[in-house]
Amino acid sequence: MNRIIFHIDVNSAYLSWSALKLLKEDPTSVDIRTIPAIIGGDRETRHGIVLAKSIPAKKIYGIRTAEPVASALKKFPSLTIIPPDHKLYSAYSRRLMQFLRSLTDKIEQVSIDECYMDYTDIAGRFSSPEEGAAYIRNHVRDIYGFTVNVGISTNKLLAKMASDFEKPDKTHTLYPWEIEKKMWPLPISELFMAGHASVAVLEKLDIHTIGDLARMNPQILTLHLKSHGRTLWEYANGIDDSPVENEPAQAKGIGNSTTLPEDITTARDAYPVLRRLSNKVGKRLEAAGQAANNLCVEIKYATFDKYSRQMPLPEATQDGNVLWQNACTLFDALWNGNPIRLLGVRAGKLTDQSEPVQMSLFSYDPAAVAKQQKLDRALDAIRGKYGDGAVVKGSQMPQK
């Protein structure tokens, strides 16, 4: 049978889990899920951001996740504000994942409140995927007291898109033959991995819906958005063959990450941080006598949700500037515009520095390579003495 993938997403996770705690402490209290309420921030100082919001807060007052608390209070001064309890959230997340893994071990958790499930091997237990999804939703609601959405399709991308349809406590399908009807009319901003920077470029190309993007010539998209343009075109057409990885790949690698003193809200502020991280990774690779064939960038948002994206490198490298260029490309593809709490860069699929490098027959020039390596060593020496930002090649400045 064809592969069947579920995407399971907790509805307003932080708000729901805090609501359950409050109701347990005082059963006569108002369920914060039913009133204008948010999780996060501080009413007195008006600092912080909205980590989660109730449906009334969103529908009636237009309050959005990740907007400043001060802005939310301007929209509704009597807003109920509950501080986050991350220990509680982790406990509920563990319970949910333990239940899902009791059905199948083919679970890929991608954040504290969402995961993918490869349903294929357990399909025989239920009359249909929809019945299987209903079993999961009903069990979670009746046993744990919160609700989930389940998206169903033949790949991870479409299952993820389906679970974002109408909420809460719903099952939605988005099979390949349903793409044109259900997905193509949606605004381009709702496509998975279409960040605000990419959306701005696409709208300048008169691409406003996912259908517009799907019908676009992918070569034109590549000219404007490089490889990410091709990826978005594939996603708009429902193309995704990535597996459900039930155990995170523990490939040997060298990485560096930093928790930021203040949340980053612009790409301009993120690029220098990525440069410092990439240079450190490059130096560690050089010290270890290794080169990287793969690069991964990690983002943890102010909401504590964590996402990462990786890509193969054109050739094995330990050059911090090359790592930085590719890290910026990955960042642009991954960032959704929300405030960033942590950034990380990891080099993977390492090979010995002495191993031969696969290079283009038409671009290989031994003299040029030797000259570039000599220049790179000189630049590293300057940065080592005066700091990472002392000198930067103009051609390697990331393009916004």
C-alpha positions in Angstrom: 0.0 0.0 0.0 1.0 3.6 -0.4 2.8 5.3 2.5 0.4 7.1 4.9 1.8 9.9 7.1 0.1 11.6 10.1 1.1 15.0 11.4 -0.2 15.4 15.0 -0.3 18.9 16.4 -1.5 20.0 19.9 -4.0 22.8 19.7 -2.7 25.9 21.5 -0.4 23.6 23.5 0.9 26.1 26.1 -2.5 27.6 26.7 -4.2 24.2 26.9 -1.7 22.7 29.3 -1.7 25.8 31.5 -5.5 25.7 31.5 -5.5 22.0 32.7 -3.2 22.9 35.6 -5.4 25.9 36.6 -8.6 23.8 36.5 -7.0 21.0 38.5 -5.9 23.6 41.2 -9.4 25.2 41.2 -12.2 23.3 39.4 -14.5 26.3 39.8 -12.2 28.7 37.9 -12.8 29.8 34.3 -11.2 27.8 31.6 -8.7 30.3 30.0 -9.2 28.6 26.7 -12.7 30.1 26.5 -11.8 33.7 27.3 -9.4 36.3 25.8 -6.1 34.9 27.4 -2.5 34.5 26.5 0.6 32.7 27.8 3.8 34.7 28.3 5.1 38.1 29.3 4.4 40.2 32.3 1.4 42.6 32.8 3.2 44.9 35.2 6.3 45.5 33.1 4.5 44.9 29.8 7.6 43.0 28.7 7.8 39.7 26.8 5.9 38.2 23.9 2.8 36.2 23.4 3.7 32.5 23.5 0.2 31.2 22.9 -3.3 32.7 22.7 -6.8 31.6 23.1 -9.2 31.4 20.2 -11.3 34.4 21.6 -8.0 36.4 21.9 -7.2 35.7 18.3 -10.6 35.9 16.6 -12.1 38.8 18.6 -9.1 41.0 19.3 -6.6 39.8 16.6 -3.8 38.9 19.1 -1.0 36.9 17.4 1.6 34.5 18.7 5.1 36.2 19.1 3.7 39.8 19.2 4.8 41.9 22.2 2.6 41.7 25.3 2.4 45.5 25.2 0.8 45.3 21.8 -1.6 42.7 22.9 -2.7 44.7 25.9 -3.4 47.7 23.7 -5.8 45.5 21.8 -7.5 44.3 24.9 -6.4 45.9 28.3 -8.4 43.3 30.3 -6.5 40.4 28.7 -5.8 37.5 31.0 -2.0 36.8 31.1 -0.6 33.5 32.5 3.1 33.0 33.0 4.6 30.0 31.1 5.5 26.7 32.9 7.9 24.9 30.7 8.4 22.0 33.2 4.7 21.4 33.0 4.7 21.6 29.2 7.6 19.1 28.9 5.7 16.6 31.2 2.5 16.8 29.0 4.7 16.4 25.8 6.3 13.3 27.2 2.9 11.7 28.0 1.6 12.4 24.5 4.7 11.0 22.8 4.6 7.9 25.1 1.0 7.2 24.0 1.8 7.6 20.3 4.9 5.4 20.6 2.6 2.7 22.1 1.0 2.6 18.7 4.1 2.6 16.6 7.8 3.4 17.1 7.8 5.3 13.8 7.4 8.7 15.4 9.5 11.8 14.6 9.0 14.6 17.2 9.8 18.0 15.7 8.9 20.2 18.6 7.4 20.0 22.1 3.8 19.9 20.7 4.0 18.2 17.2 5.3 15.1 15.5 5.0 13.0 12.4 3.8 9.4 12.5 4.3 6.8 9.8 0.9 5.2 10.0 1.5 2.7 7.2 2.5 -0.4 9.3 -0.5 0.0 11.7 -3.1 0.8 9.0 -4.5 -2.7 9.3 -5.7 -2.0 12.9 -8.3 0.5 11.6 -10.9 0.6 8.8 -9.4 3.8 7.4 -6.7 6.4 8.2 -9.5 8.7 9.3 -10.6 6.2 11.9 -7.1 5.8 13.1 -6.8 9.6 13.5 -10.1 9.8 15.3 -8.9 7.1 17.8 -5.8 9.3 18.5 -7.8 12.5 18.9 -10.4 10.9 21.1 -7.9 9.2 23.4 -5.9 12.4 23.9 -9.0 14.4 24.6 -10.6 11.9 26.9 -7.5 10.7 28.8 -5.3 13.9 28.9 -7.9 16.6 28.6 -6.4 18.6 25.6 -7.0 18.3 21.9 -4.9 17.7 18.8 -5.3 18.1 15.1 -4.3 15.3 12.8 -3.3 15.9 9.2 -3.2 12.9 6.8 -1.4 12.4 3.5 1.2 10.4 1.7 4.1 12.6 2.7 5.2 14.7 5.6 4.8 18.1 3.9 1.1 17.5 2.9 0.3 16.0 6.3 1.8 19.1 8.0 -0.2 21.4 5.7 -3.4 19.5 6.4 -3.0 19.7 10.2 -3.0 23.5 9.9 -6.4 23.6 8.4 -9.4 24.4 10.6 -8.9 23.9 14.4 -9.3 22.6 17.1 -9.8 18.8 17.5 -10.0 18.1 13.7 -8.8 15.5 11.2 -8.0 16.8 7.7 -6.7 15.0 4.7 -4.5 16.5 1.9 -3.8 13.7 -0.6 -2.0 14.6 -3.8 -5.2 14.6 -5.7 -6.7 17.2 -3.3 -3.8 19.7 -3.6 -5.4 21.8 -6.3 -8.7 22.2 -4.4 -7.5 22.4 -0.8 -4.0 23.9 -0.9 -3.5 26.0 -4.1 -6.1 28.7 -3.2 -4.2 29.5 0.1 -2.0 32.6 0.5 1.6 31.9 -0.3 2.5 32.8 3.3 0.8 29.7 4.5 3.1 27.3 2.5 5.5 25.4 4.8 9.0 27.0 4.8 7.8 30.2 3.0 9.4 32.7 5.4 8.6 36.4 5.3 11.7 37.2 3.2 10.8 34.6 0.6 7.2 35.8 0.5 8.3 39.3 -0.2 10.3 38.2 -3.2 7.5 36.0 -4.5 4.9 38.8 -4.2 7.1 41.0 -6.3 6.9 38.3 -8.9 3.1 38.5 -8.7 2.9 35.2 -6.9 0.2 35.5 -4.2 -1.2 32.0 -3.8 0.3 28.6 -3.5 -1.3 27.8 -6.8 0.5 30.7 -8.4 3.8 29.4 -7.2 3.0 25.8 -8.3 2.4 27.0 -11.9 5.5 29.1 -12.0 8.6 28.1 -13.9 11.0 26.7 -11.3 14.0 28.1 -13.2 12.7 31.6 -12.6 12.3 30.9 -8.9 15.8 29.6 -8.7 17.1 32.8 -10.2 15.5 34.9 -7.5 15.7 32.5 -4.5 18.4 30.1 -5.4 17.9 26.5 -4.3 15.2 27.6 -1.8 13.0 28.7 -4.8 13.1 25.2 -6.2 12.3 23.8 -2.8 9.2 26.0 -2.5 8.1 25.1 -6.0 8.3 21.4 -5.0 6.4 22.0 -1.8 3.7 24.0 -3.7 3.3 20.9 -5.9 3.2 18.6 -2.9 6.6 17.0 -3.7 8.4 15.7 -0.6 10.1 12.3 -0.1 11.7 12.8 3.3 11.3 9.8 5.7 9.8 9.8 9.2 13.0 9.6 11.2 12.0 7.9 14.4 15.5 8.4 15.9 17.3 11.7 15.3 20.4 11.1 13.1 23.4 11.2 15.4 26.0 11.7 12.6 29.4 12.7 13.7 29.7 16.4 13.6 31.1 19.6 15.0 28.8 22.4 16.0 28.4 25.6 18.0 25.4 27.5 19.3 24.6 30.5 21.3 21.7 31.8 23.4 21.3 35.4 22.6 21.3 38.2 25.2 18.3 39.7 23.5 15.9 38.2 21.0 16.9 38.8 17.4 14.1 40.1 15.1 15.9 40.9 11.9 18.1 38.9 9.4 20.6 41.7 9.5 21.2 41.0 13.2 21.3 37.2 12.7 23.9 37.2 9.9 26.9 38.3 12.2 25.9 35.8 14.8 25.9 33.0 12.1 29.3 34.3 11.0 30.9 34.0 14.4 29.4 30.5 14.9 30.6 29.4 11.4 34.1 30.7 12.0 34.3 28.8 15.3 33.1 25.6 13.6 35.6 26.1 10.8 38.5 26.6 13.3 37.4 23.4 15.2 37.3 21.5 11.9 40.7 22.7 11.0 42.1 21.8 14.5 40.6 18.3 14.1 42.0 17.9 10.6 38.5 17.3 9.2 36.2 18.8 6.6 32.4 19.0 6.4 30.2 17.7 3.7 26.9 18.8 5.3 25.7 21.8 7.2 22.8 22.3 9.6 21.4 25.5 11.1 19.2 25.5 14.2 16.8 28.2 15.4 15.1 28.3 18.8 12.4 30.9 19.0 11.4 33.0 21.9 8.4 30.6 22.2 11.0 27.8 22.9 10.0 26.0 19.8 13.1 24.6 18.1 13.6 23.9 14.3 16.5 23.0 12.2 17.3 22.6 8.5 20.3 21.0 6.8 21.8 20.8 3.3 24.7 19.0 1.6 27.7 21.2 0.8 29.0 21.4 -2.8 32.3 20.1 -1.6 34.0 19.2 1.7 35.2 22.3 3.5 36.6 23.6 6.8 36.4 27.2 5.6 34.4 29.3 8.0 33.4 31.8 5.3 32.0 29.0 3.1 30.1 27.6 6.1 28.8 31.1 6.8 27.5 31.6 3.3 25.6 28.3 3.4 24.4 29.0 7.0 22.8 32.2 5.8 21.1 30.4 2.9 19.7 27.9 5.4 18.7 30.6 7.8 16.7 32.4 5.1 14.9 29.2 4.3 14.2 28.3 7.9 13.3 31.5 9.7 9.6 32.3 10.0 10.0 35.9 11.1 9.4 35.3 14.9 11.9 36.5 17.5 14.9 34.2 17.9 16.3 33.1 21.2 19.1 30.8 20.1 21.1 30.1 16.9 23.3 27.1 16.1 25.5 25.9 13.3 26.6 22.3 12.9 28.9 20.7 10.4 28.3 17.0 9.6 29.3 14.1 7.5 32.9 14.8 8.3 35.8 13.4 6.3 39.6 13.5 6.8 41.1 16.7 5.5 43.6 14.7 3.6 41.0 12.8 1.6 40.7 14.0 -2.0 37.9 16.5 -2.7 35.5 16.1 -5.6 35.9 19.3 -7.7 34.5 20.4 -11.0 36.7 19.4 -13.9 36.2 22.8 -15.4 36.9 24.9 -12.3 39.8 23.2 -10.7 43.0 25.3 -10.8 45.8 24.1 -8.5 47.5 27.5 -8.4 44.2 29.3 -7.6 43.4 26.8 -4.9 46.8 27.3 -3.3 46.5 31.1 -3.5 43.0 30.9 -1.9 44.2 28.7 0.9 47.1 31.1 1.6 44.6 34.1 1.7 42.3 32.2 4.0 45.1 31.5 6.5 46.0 35.2 6.4 42.4 36.2 7.1 42.1 33.7 9.9 45.3 35.2 11.5 43.8 38.7 11.4 40.5 37.5 12.8 42.3 35.6 15.5 44.1 38.8 16.6 41.4 41.4 16.1 38.1 39.5 16.2 35.8 37.7 13.7 34.5 41.0 12.3 37.9 42.5 11.5 37.8 41.6 7.8 35.1 40.2 5.5 35.2 39.5 1.8 32.6 41.7 0.1 31.6 38.8 -2.2 30.7 36.8 0.9 28.3 39.2 2.5 25.0 37.4 2.6 22.3 38.9 0.3 18.9 39.7 1.9 
